[in-house]
């Protein structure tokens, strides 16, 4: 029988609800696991661009899907800041499996349910 490897202790922390400044700091340290509202046709059939829906079109309180926040950027054409998010629906969906969602307005609840993890 082999001895299992020990990698350390995993600690997690929740990012303050709705705090996109704290979310930005967190993603600079590594991936952040977030819950979002994916129950819109804009999200389900996303193929490119930046999703920028208002809260009546995509409630930040109706979280129903887990994804991984991996980065952020700015669209040079529109000047819109966005989050870069990895989805689990295969590379055939979105932009090679990724979606860009507008930053700064908690669009689709991107900052409503976010967690980080560290191994010590």
Number of C-alpha atoms within 10 A of each C-alpha: 3 4 5 6 6 6 8 9 9 9 10 11 11 15 22 15 15 19 16 18 13 13 22 17 11 20 18 12 12 14 17 23 21 23 23 24 20 19 16 14 9 14 17 12 10 17 17 13 14 20 18 19 18 13 14 8 13 23 19 22 15 15 19 11 13 17 19 19 27 17 18 17 14 15 13 8 6 8 9 15 16 22 22 18 22 22 19 13 13 11 12 10 17 20 15 14 15 24 22 26 24 23 23 16 18 24 25 29 24 30 26 24 19 25 20 18 16 12 9 8
